[in-house]
């Protein structure tokens, strides 16, 4: 069984690059463009890894993290939360794995 990765990212260029690299390494990709769509995808399929942009449309960072932490099955999924250093108020760092602090 191939490992599944959920990519929640609104930038088509970023999604295309991530898909290319991950598929070349044998991963199955589920790509969505909003936080709301990410949670819809998680209802149907549990990925082995989530890669998400912290500034996705549809859910703000705090609601997205709290939503993942509220579900035991989701909080166990390793998550890489990408921060956009060009947006005010978002730290210039990458958060890896849960638990994440929605206030950070």
N, C-alpha and C positions, 0 to 999 in steps of 0.2 A: 504494500500500500504506500502510495506517495504521500509525503508530508504536505499539508495544506497551510498556506500563508494567507491571511486576510490583510490586504493593503487598503487602508482608509486614507485617501489622499485626493485632494481636488485638482492638483496639478497633473495634467495629462502627460507632460514630459517626464515628471518624476515617476509616475506609474509605469510608463513605457520602459524606462530604464530599469526599474526594479523588477518588472516582469521578465525582461530579457535575461538579466543575471540569474534570477531565481529559477526560471524555467530551464536554463542551461545547466543548472545544478540539480535538476530532478524534482523541483517543487511544483505542486499544483497551486494556482493563484486564484484568489477571489478578490476582485478589485471593486471598490465602491468609492463614491465621491463625496459622501457626507456622513456625519456622525449618526444620523437617523438611519441611513441605509446600512451602516456598519452593524447596528443593533438588529436590524431586520435580517441581515445575512447570518448573524450569530444565532438567531432563532432556528435557522435551517441547517447550519453546518458548523461544527466546532473545529476551528483551525488549530494547528499545533503552535502557531505564532501569529501575533497581531503586530503590524507596523502601522502606526497612525500619526497623522499630523495633529499637533495640539490645537491648531486653529481651524479645524474642519467646520464647514457650514453645518447648521442643524443642531449642534450641541456644543456648548462652550466647554472649555477644558475641564472645569470642575464637574459639570454634569456628566461628561464622558467618563472621567475617572471614577466618580461615585457610582455610575451605572455598572461599570465593570466590577467594582469592589462589592456591590450589593448582591451579586450572583456568585455563589461559591464555585460553580462550574466555570464561570468566566474569569474569576479572580485567580484561578490556577493556571490560566493560559499566559505564558511569557509574552510580555508586551514591550515594544519599543515605541516610545512616544517622542516624536520628532518636534523640536521647538524651532520656530522661525525667528532667527535673530534679527530680522529686519522689521518685526512688528513691535511697537511699543508695549511694554509691560510683560513681555514673554522673555524669560531668561535665555541666554545664549548657551544652551547645553542640551544634551540628549539624555532622556531618562530611560533607563532600562529596567524591565521587570516590575511587577507589582510587589508590595503595595506602594502606590504613588500617593503623594500628598497633593490634593487638589488646590491647596493654598500656596504651593511652592511655585 
